[in-house]
């Protein structure tokens, strides 16, 4: 996914989501490789399937951006 697909605010939010995932993985003693980050984001998206559409959209963009 290209960065220019997102508005600047959305891109900032996607980066925040990815950064939060890296922090969670690191604090739990896990690797912070792209595949691990993607897996965590996918599980989060699955667990939050009924949350706001904007949150789901940000998770989907983050997954596309990080996916190996």
One Martini backbone bead per residue (centre of mass of N, CA, C, O) as a GRO file, in nm:
protein
   68
    1UNK     BB    1   0.097   0.035   0.021
    2UNK     BB    2   0.047   0.359  -0.017
    3UNK     BB    3   0.070   0.654   0.146
    4UNK     BB    4  -0.120   0.834  -0.060
    5UNK     BB    5  -0.397   0.693   0.028
    6UNK     BB    6  -0.360   0.870   0.274
    7UNK     BB    7  -0.399   1.081   0.496
    8UNK     BB    8  -0.215   1.237   0.722
    9UNK     BB    9  -0.387   1.156   0.970
   10UNK     BB   10  -0.411   0.855   0.902
   11UNK     BB   11  -0.111   0.793   0.892
   12UNK     BB   12  -0.054   0.870   1.184
   13UNK     BB   13  -0.246   0.655   1.304
   14UNK     BB   14  -0.113   0.407   1.182
   15UNK     BB   15   0.163   0.455   1.317
   16UNK     BB   16   0.053   0.435   1.605
   17UNK     BB   17  -0.051   0.146   1.587
   18UNK     BB   18   0.220   0.017   1.519
   19UNK     BB   19   0.373   0.121   1.768
   20UNK     BB   20   0.193  -0.018   1.977
   21UNK     BB   21   0.256  -0.306   1.882
   22UNK     BB   22   0.558  -0.297   1.939
   23UNK     BB   23   0.538  -0.243   2.241
   24UNK     BB   24   0.376  -0.493   2.321
   25UNK     BB   25   0.575  -0.702   2.219
   26UNK     BB   26   0.822  -0.607   2.378
   27UNK     BB   27   0.695  -0.629   2.669
   28UNK     BB   28   0.643  -0.955   2.607
   29UNK     BB   29   0.913  -1.067   2.451
   30UNK     BB   30   0.882  -1.019   2.151
   31UNK     BB   31   0.906  -0.996   1.842
   32UNK     BB   32   0.941  -0.716   1.578
   33UNK     BB   33   0.840  -0.837   1.332
   34UNK     BB   34   0.630  -0.812   1.075
   35UNK     BB   35   0.474  -1.077   1.127
   36UNK     BB   36   0.408  -1.015   1.425
   37UNK     BB   37   0.258  -0.752   1.381
   38UNK     BB   38   0.044  -0.860   1.190
   39UNK     BB   39  -0.076  -1.068   1.381
   40UNK     BB   40  -0.166  -0.871   1.601
   41UNK     BB   41  -0.348  -0.694   1.418
   42UNK     BB   42  -0.538  -0.923   1.332
   43UNK     BB   43  -0.635  -1.002   1.614
   44UNK     BB   44  -0.747  -0.726   1.685
   45UNK     BB   45  -0.951  -0.707   1.457
   46UNK     BB   46  -1.110  -0.959   1.540
   47UNK     BB   47  -1.179  -0.860   1.841
   48UNK     BB   48  -1.291  -0.569   1.694
   49UNK     BB   49  -1.534  -0.617   1.485
   50UNK     BB   50  -1.756  -0.416   1.655
   51UNK     BB   51  -1.631  -0.164   1.604
   52UNK     BB   52  -1.546   0.098   1.468
   53UNK     BB   53  -1.484   0.166   1.143
   54UNK     BB   54  -1.227   0.342   1.172
   55UNK     BB   55  -1.065   0.136   1.333
   56UNK     BB   56  -1.070  -0.085   1.122
   57UNK     BB   57  -0.935   0.079   0.897
   58UNK     BB   58  -0.666   0.127   1.043
   59UNK     BB   59  -0.593  -0.170   1.076
   60UNK     BB   60  -0.593  -0.240   0.774
   61UNK     BB   61  -0.372  -0.040   0.693
   62UNK     BB   62  -0.152  -0.145   0.882
   63UNK     BB   63  -0.138  -0.427   0.765
   64UNK     BB   64  -0.060  -0.343   0.474
   65UNK     BB   65   0.202  -0.186   0.557
   66UNK     BB   66   0.348  -0.439   0.718
   67UNK     BB   67   0.329  -0.658   0.542
   68UNK     BB   68   0.560  -0.893   0.404
   0.00000   0.00000   0.00000
